[in-house]
Amino acid sequence: RVPSLEELGFEAPDDFEWIWTPGREGGKKRIEEFKDEILNYDENRDYAWKDSTSKLSPHLKFGTVSIREVFWEAERLKARNPNDDTSGIKTWQEELAWRDYYFQILWNFPHSVHEPFMEKYRDNEPDWDRKEEAEEKWEAWVEGKTGYPFVDAGMRQLKKTGFMHNRLRMVVTSFSCKDLWLDWRDVHSYFSKMFVDAEISAMVGGIQWSYSIGTDAQPYFRVFNPTTQGQDYDPKGDYIRKWVPELKDVPDEHIHQPWKMNKLQQQDCGVIIGEDYPEPTVDHDERRKKSIERFEQLEED
Ligand SMILES: Cc1cc2nc3c(=O)[nH]c(=O)nc-3n(C[C@H](O)[C@H](O)[C@H](O)COP(=O)(O)OP(=O)(O)OC[C@H]3O[C@@H](n4cnc5c(N)ncnc54)[C@H](O)[C@@H]3O)c2cc1C
């Protein structure tokens, strides 16, 4: 039996949405449920609103399912569906490999927990802002109030459930870096506290990848656009409406850029930008240019 939060001396936050079934039984149940989704994993996995990934990460983290068990379950499914397109299963198994990839990175390069994996940035690291020096933008990011709906939806999903879809993990950390210039160490420490699947290797690997200082062949000019990412991966804004309820009545054409609505349109859908939902806290195009310049400057130093 898993002890309750109260028994462990914690108080459950009021608005926490408990979506997990812990323990061995919960793990087995999750594997069974995911079998209905896995064939379509390839085409669905990137779309946050479809919520179609396995959510096995907390079970893998705590050992309530084993990596071999899930790999072979997937293998058996392939054998059972010889006439179906099983590329979704193969793609999912490849995702499992990322977990081991980051384990071996951590094992071989343990310093990457504290400093950039990339050697050239180790003694010449960007001068990120620590959260104490940048309280306003730190709070906006953590609370999901940056004014960019897709980013805010991701941060609020995390706060409410302890989980965030992988696409969003990339989008919000690209934003904390390239748009807000926040120190990745503070991001790591916040995520470690919040994620139910918090795993140091995958987390540091994922964050440093987004910060262009990790194991990534693509250099610093990869900058996710928080608006087009939403348009591509949540085209109708279903994911946004779920996690940012004040935007629920905003029409599809404005859901990714609600600040572009005029006053009348804002009144019509019951959200006044700047009062009920923030204006964009930063200008993405400007911040993108600035962060690329800062990285370029480091390259020249
Ligand atoms: C900034 C950032 C932080 C992350 N932090 C964590 C973390 O703390 N713990 C964690 O388990 N994953 C982390 N990931 C990787 C990935 O986002 C999660 O593993 C995935 O979202 C978990 O959901 P799922 O179980 O439904 O994944 P599925 O899509 O069903 O994938 C199956 C399993 O493969 C593994 N996996 C998938 N993608 C990755 C990846 N990129 N890196 C490593 N393993 C992967 C996980 O064990 C996952 O449970 C992070 C990614 C980023 C970009």
The ligand as an SDF file (V2000), in Angstrom:
LIG
                    3D

 53 58  0  0  0  0  0  0  0  0999 V2000
   12.7340   19.8370  -20.4470 C   0  0  0  0  0  0  0  0  0  0  0  0
   12.4200   18.3650  -20.3770 C   0  0  0  0  0  0  0  0  0  0  0  0
   12.3900   17.7340  -19.1470 C   0  0  0  0  0  0  0  0  0  0  0  0
   12.1120   16.3620  -19.0730 C   0  0  0  0  0  0  0  0  0  0  0  0
   12.1200   15.7630  -17.8440 N   0  0  0  0  0  0  0  0  0  0  0  0
   11.8600   14.4410  -17.7530 C   0  0  0  0  0  0  0  0  0  0  0  0
   11.8700   13.7950  -16.4830 C   0  0  0  0  0  0  0  0  0  0  0  0
   12.1280   14.4010  -15.4450 O   0  0  0  0  0  0  0  0  0  0  0  0
   11.5730   12.4590  -16.4330 N   0  0  0  0  0  0  0  0  0  0  0  0
   11.2940   11.7440  -17.5720 C   0  0  0  0  0  0  0  0  0  0  0  0
   11.0230   10.5370  -17.4670 O   0  0  0  0  0  0  0  0  0  0  0  0
   11.3040   12.3340  -18.7770 N   0  0  0  0  0  0  0  0  0  0  0  0
   11.5670   13.6510  -18.9110 C   0  0  0  0  0  0  0  0  0  0  0  0
   11.5460   14.2510  -20.1390 N   0  0  0  0  0  0  0  0  0  0  0  0
   11.3210   13.4270  -21.3390 C   0  0  0  0  0  0  0  0  0  0  0  0
    9.8410   13.2920  -21.7810 C   0  0  0  0  0  0  0  0  0  0  0  0
    9.2400   14.5570  -21.8420 O   0  0  0  0  0  0  0  0  0  0  0  0
    9.0270   12.4040  -20.8440 C   0  0  0  0  0  0  0  0  0  0  0  0
    9.6910   11.1770  -20.6560 O   0  0  0  0  0  0  0  0  0  0  0  0
    7.6450   12.1020  -21.4260 C   0  0  0  0  0  0  0  0  0  0  0  0
    6.9480   13.2940  -21.6760 O   0  0  0  0  0  0  0  0  0  0  0  0
    6.8680   11.2470  -20.4340 C   0  0  0  0  0  0  0  0  0  0  0  0
    5.5810   11.0080  -20.9150 O   0  0  0  0  0  0  0  0  0  0  0  0
    5.1340    9.5650  -21.3760 P   0  0  0  0  0  0  0  0  0  0  0  0
    5.5020    8.5530  -20.3560 O   0  0  0  0  0  0  0  0  0  0  0  0
    3.7080    9.6710  -21.7630 O   0  0  0  0  0  0  0  0  0  0  0  0
    6.0610    9.3590  -22.6590 O   0  0  0  0  0  0  0  0  0  0  0  0
    5.9330    8.4080  -23.9340 P   0  0  0  0  0  0  0  0  0  0  0  0
    5.8770    9.2940  -25.1260 O   0  0  0  0  0  0  0  0  0  0  0  0
    4.8800    7.4020  -23.7930 O   0  0  0  0  0  0  0  0  0  0  0  0
    7.3690    7.7000  -23.9670 O   0  0  0  0  0  0  0  0  0  0  0  0
    7.6160    6.4570  -23.2980 C   0  0  0  0  0  0  0  0  0  0  0  0
    8.7830    6.5730  -22.3510 C   0  0  0  0  0  0  0  0  0  0  0  0
    9.9860    6.8510  -23.0720 O   0  0  0  0  0  0  0  0  0  0  0  0
   10.8480    7.6630  -22.2720 C   0  0  0  0  0  0  0  0  0  0  0  0
   11.0850    8.9340  -22.9730 N   0  0  0  0  0  0  0  0  0  0  0  0
   10.3130    9.5140  -23.9200 C   0  0  0  0  0  0  0  0  0  0  0  0
   10.8800   10.6610  -24.3710 N   0  0  0  0  0  0  0  0  0  0  0  0
   12.0290   10.8070  -23.6720 C   0  0  0  0  0  0  0  0  0  0  0  0
   13.0700   11.7870  -23.6720 C   0  0  0  0  0  0  0  0  0  0  0  0
   13.0590   12.8530  -24.4920 N   0  0  0  0  0  0  0  0  0  0  0  0
   14.0920   11.6310  -22.8020 N   0  0  0  0  0  0  0  0  0  0  0  0
   14.1490   10.5520  -21.9840 C   0  0  0  0  0  0  0  0  0  0  0  0
   13.2060    9.5900  -21.9350 N   0  0  0  0  0  0  0  0  0  0  0  0
   12.1630    9.7160  -22.7710 C   0  0  0  0  0  0  0  0  0  0  0  0
   10.1310    7.9120  -20.9550 C   0  0  0  0  0  0  0  0  0  0  0  0
   10.5810    6.9560  -20.0100 O   0  0  0  0  0  0  0  0  0  0  0  0
    8.6650    7.6950  -21.3320 C   0  0  0  0  0  0  0  0  0  0  0  0
    7.8600    7.3150  -20.2380 O   0  0  0  0  0  0  0  0  0  0  0  0
   11.8510   15.6180  -20.2490 C   0  0  0  0  0  0  0  0  0  0  0  0
   11.8770   16.2790  -21.4840 C   0  0  0  0  0  0  0  0  0  0  0  0
   12.1620   17.6310  -21.5520 C   0  0  0  0  0  0  0  0  0  0  0  0
   12.1790   18.3150  -22.8960 C   0  0  0  0  0  0  0  0  0  0  0  0
  1  2  1  0
  2  3  1  0
  2 52  2  0
  3  4  2  0
  4  5  1  0
  4 50  1  0
  5  6  2  0
  6  7  1  0
  6 13  1  0
  7  8  2  0
  7  9  1  0
  9 10  1  0
 10 11  2  0
 10 12  1  0
 12 13  2  0
 13 14  1  0
 14 15  1  0
 14 50  1  0
 15 16  1  0
 16 17  1  0
 16 18  1  0
 18 19  1  0
 18 20  1  0
 20 21  1  0
 20 22  1  0
 22 23  1  0
 23 24  1  0
 24 25  2  0
 24 26  1  0
 24 27  1  0
 27 28  1  0
 28 29  2  0
 28 30  1  0
 28 31  1  0
 31 32  1  0
 32 33  1  0
 33 34  1  0
 33 48  1  0
 34 35  1  0
 35 36  1  0
 35 46  1  0
 36 37  1  0
 36 45  1  0
 37 38  2  0
 38 39  1  0
 39 40  1  0
 39 45  2  0
 40 41  1  0
 40 42  2  0
 42 43  1  0
 43 44  2  0
 44 45  1  0
 46 47  1  0
 46 48  1  0
 48 49  1  0
 50 51  2  0
 51 52  1  0
 52 53  1  0
M  END
$$$$
